[in-house]
Amino acid sequence: MSRKTSATRTAVVTVAAWTIGFLIFFPILWIILMSFKSEGDAIKTPLAMLSAPWTLESYAEVQHRSDYGRHFWNSVVISFGSTLMALIIAIPAAWSMAFVPGKRTKDLLMWMLSTKMMPAVGVLVPMYLLFRDTGLLDTRIGLVGILTLINLPIVVWMLYTYFKEIPGEILEAARMDGAGLKAEILYILTPMAVPGIASTMLLNVILAWNEAFWTLQLTTSAAAPLTQFIASYSSPEGLFYAKLSAASTMAIAPILILGWFSQKQLVRGLTFGAVK
């Protein structure tokens, strides 16, 4: 392949990558731009909206109308709490499936993954009744529990994939040196799989942070996270586009910042074991 052909291909791939990236980011950019406009300007045509004066009145009204700090703290507790619970359960499960597999291990993994294909609304009524009868409605503990169960199949699958890349001989050597099960998982397996565990944790936090269906159905006020905070700006009278955009920007900003600063760790974890 000539140098000219290689340079052309590199340029095409670069342009295509930037184009795809911009198309993916454009809805977020549009929400951010709309949040700095008044309600009257937000419903104008795109060119008229962009040329309208910038204002912080939507952010001021959102702060005045809603308790952003409470919703934010609920999202933090629910997201990180469910992630911690999922890791506590998934790490031993993935270790067992990766290093002590049974005849039905792959079938079990497929069955776990198949539960993600079931429509959530199909189990809404029994879950609501269960939460009502156990006093878990509108509680952080209830949401931590259900989000743990929802994301557990993905967490187990990802950790299983990472653990499979670790040579079993290392664990066998540790057992020969007298390491017990607890020491094997905590002091040998976990440190070696830190990139994979970190990327799994970040992905689970993002999934829990963005979960809307269950948080809207099982909370009202006390444990309401930022998804409920956003939904409160949709009313029977209509949508308040500028305020809704401001609320959405305030809700997604923390997770965007976390993802930005953690992108190297996330990419490293997602490619863990890809190159021998």
C-alpha positions in Angstrom: 0.0 0.0 0.0 1.4 3.4 -1.0 2.0 6.2 1.4 -0.6 8.4 -0.4 -3.3 5.6 -0.2 -2.5 5.1 3.5 -2.8 8.9 4.2 -6.1 9.0 2.3 -7.6 6.1 4.2 -6.5 7.7 7.5 -8.1 11.0 6.6 -11.4 9.2 5.6 -11.5 7.2 8.8 -10.7 10.4 10.9 -13.5 12.4 9.2 -16.0 9.5 9.6 -15.1 9.1 13.3 -15.5 12.8 14.0 -18.8 12.8 12.0 -20.2 9.9 14.0 -19.0 11.4 17.3 -20.7 14.7 16.5 -24.0 13.0 15.5 -24.0 11.1 18.8 -23.2 14.2 20.8 -25.5 16.6 18.9 -28.7 15.9 20.9 -26.8 16.6 24.2 -25.4 19.8 22.7 -28.8 20.9 21.5 -30.3 20.4 25.0 -27.4 22.4 26.6 -28.0 25.2 24.1 -31.7 25.2 24.6 -31.3 25.4 28.4 -29.7 28.9 28.1 -32.8 30.3 26.2 -36.1 31.6 27.5 -39.3 29.5 27.1 -40.4 31.7 24.3 -37.1 31.4 22.4 -36.8 27.7 23.0 -39.8 26.9 20.8 -38.7 29.1 17.9 -37.1 27.7 14.7 -33.6 26.4 15.2 -31.9 29.5 13.6 -34.1 31.9 15.6 -33.4 30.0 18.8 -29.7 30.0 18.3 -29.6 33.7 17.6 -31.8 34.5 20.7 -30.1 36.1 23.7 -28.6 33.8 26.3 -30.1 33.7 29.8 -29.8 31.8 33.0 -33.5 32.2 34.0 -34.3 28.6 33.4 -31.6 27.4 35.7 -32.7 29.9 38.3 -36.3 28.8 38.2 -35.3 25.1 38.3 -33.2 25.8 41.4 -36.0 27.7 43.0 -38.7 25.2 42.1 -36.9 21.9 42.9 -34.5 20.6 45.5 -31.7 19.6 43.1 -29.3 18.7 45.9 -31.7 16.1 47.3 -32.3 14.5 43.9 -28.6 14.5 43.2 -27.7 12.8 46.5 -30.4 10.2 45.9 -28.9 9.4 42.5 -25.4 9.1 44.0 -26.6 6.8 46.8 -28.7 4.6 44.5 -26.1 4.4 41.7 -23.1 3.7 43.8 -25.0 1.6 46.3 -26.4 -0.7 43.6 -23.0 -0.9 41.9 -21.3 -1.9 45.2 -24.0 -4.6 45.9 -23.7 -5.9 42.3 -19.9 -6.2 42.6 -20.1 -8.0 46.0 -22.4 -10.6 44.4 -20.9 -10.8 41.0 -17.2 -11.2 41.8 -17.6 -14.5 43.6 -20.2 -15.6 41.0 -17.9 -14.8 38.1 -14.9 -16.4 39.8 -16.9 -19.6 40.3 -18.0 -19.7 36.6 -14.6 -18.8 35.3 -12.4 -21.1 37.4 -14.7 -23.8 38.6 -17.1 -24.2 35.7 -19.8 -26.8 35.6 -21.6 -28.5 32.8 -24.3 -25.9 32.7 -22.2 -22.8 33.3 -22.7 -21.4 29.8 -26.4 -22.2 29.9 -26.6 -20.4 33.2 -24.9 -17.4 31.8 -27.2 -17.3 28.8 -30.2 -17.6 31.1 -29.0 -14.7 33.2 -28.5 -12.6 30.1 -31.9 -13.5 28.7 -33.6 -11.9 31.7 -32.4 -8.5 30.2 -34.6 -9.2 27.2 -37.8 -9.3 29.1 -39.8 -6.0 29.0 -39.7 -4.4 32.4 -43.4 -3.5 32.2 -44.2 -7.2 32.2 -43.2 -7.5 35.9 -44.2 -4.0 37.0 -47.4 -5.0 38.8 -45.9 -7.8 40.9 -42.8 -5.7 41.7 -45.0 -2.8 42.7 -47.2 -5.0 45.0 -44.0 -6.5 46.5 -42.5 -3.1 47.2 -45.8 -1.9 48.6 -46.3 -4.8 51.0 -42.7 -4.7 52.2 -42.7 -1.0 52.8 -40.0 -0.3 50.1 -41.9 2.1 48.0 -40.1 5.4 47.6 -37.0 4.3 49.5 -33.4 4.3 48.6 -33.0 0.7 49.8 -35.7 -0.5 47.5 -34.2 1.2 44.5 -30.7 -0.1 45.3 -32.1 -3.6 45.5 -34.0 -3.5 42.2 -31.2 -1.8 40.3 -28.7 -4.3 41.6 -30.9 -7.2 40.3 -31.5 -5.4 37.0 -27.8 -4.9 36.2 -26.4 -8.0 37.8 -26.5 -10.1 34.7 -24.4 -7.6 32.8 -21.9 -7.2 35.7 -21.5 -11.0 36.0 -21.0 -11.4 32.2 -18.3 -8.7 32.1 -16.4 -9.9 35.1 -16.6 -13.5 33.8 -15.1 -12.3 30.5 -12.3 -10.5 32.3 -11.6 -13.4 34.8 -11.3 -15.9 31.9 -8.3 -13.9 30.6 -6.4 -14.5 33.9 -4.3 -17.7 33.8 -5.7 -20.2 36.2 -2.2 -21.4 37.0 -1.7 -18.3 39.1 -4.6 -19.2 41.3 -3.4 -22.8 41.5 0.0 -21.6 42.7 -1.6 -19.5 45.3 -3.7 -22.5 46.6 -0.5 -24.6 46.8 1.1 -21.8 48.9 -1.9 -22.1 51.3 -4.1 -19.3 50.1 -7.8 -19.9 51.1 -10.8 -18.9 49.0 -11.1 -15.4 50.6 -7.4 -14.6 50.1 -7.5 -16.0 46.5 -10.4 -13.7 45.5 -9.4 -10.6 47.5 -5.6 -10.5 47.3 -4.8 -12.3 44.0 -7.8 -12.3 41.6 -9.2 -8.8 42.4 -5.9 -6.9 42.1 -5.1 -8.6 38.8 -8.6 -7.7 37.4 -8.7 -4.1 38.6 -9.0 -2.6 35.0 -11.9 -4.9 34.2 -13.6 -4.4 37.6 -13.2 -0.6 37.3 -14.8 -0.5 33.8 -17.6 -2.7 35.0 -18.2 -0.4 38.0 -18.2 2.7 35.8 -20.6 1.1 33.3 -23.0 0.0 36.1 -22.9 3.4 37.7 -23.9 4.9 34.3 -26.7 2.4 33.8 -28.1 3.0 37.3 -27.8 6.7 37.0 -29.8 6.7 33.8 -32.4 4.2 34.8 -35.8 5.9 34.4 -38.5 3.3 34.3 -38.2 1.8 37.8 -37.3 5.1 39.4 -40.4 6.8 38.0 -42.7 3.9 39.0 -41.4 3.2 42.5 -40.6 6.6 43.8 -42.5 9.9 44.3 -40.5 12.3 46.4 -38.4 10.9 49.3 -36.1 8.7 47.3 -36.6 10.4 43.9 -33.3 10.6 41.9 -32.5 13.0 39.1 -34.7 11.0 36.6 -37.7 12.0 38.6 -36.3 15.5 38.8 -36.3 15.7 35.0 -39.8 14.2 34.6 -41.3 16.8 36.9 -40.9 19.4 34.1 -43.4 17.5 32.0 -47.0 18.4 33.0 -50.5 18.0 31.6 -50.2 21.6 30.5 -47.3 20.7 28.2 -43.6 20.6 28.1 -41.5 23.5 29.4 -38.7 23.1 26.9 -36.2 25.5 28.4 -36.7 24.4 31.9 -36.7 20.7 30.9 -33.4 21.3 29.0 -31.9 23.0 32.1 -33.0 20.2 34.4 -31.7 17.6 31.9 -28.3 19.4 31.7 -28.0 19.5 35.5 -28.9 15.8 35.7 -26.5 14.6 33.0 -23.6 16.9 33.8 -22.2 14.8 36.8 -22.2 11.6 34.9 -20.7 13.2 31.8 -17.9 14.7 33.9 -17.3 11.3 35.6 -17.2 9.6 32.2 -14.8 12.2 30.8 -12.3 11.9 33.6 -12.6 8.1 33.6 -12.5 7.5 29.9 -8.9 6.1 29.9 -9.7 3.6 32.7 -13.0 2.7 30.9 -11.3 2.0 27.6 -8.5 0.1 29.3 -11.0 -2.1 31.1 -13.1 -2.7 28.1 -10.1 -3.8 26.1 -8.6 -5.8 29.0 -7.4 -9.2 27.7 -8.1 -8.2 24.1 -4.4 -8.3 23.2 -2.3 -11.4 24.2 
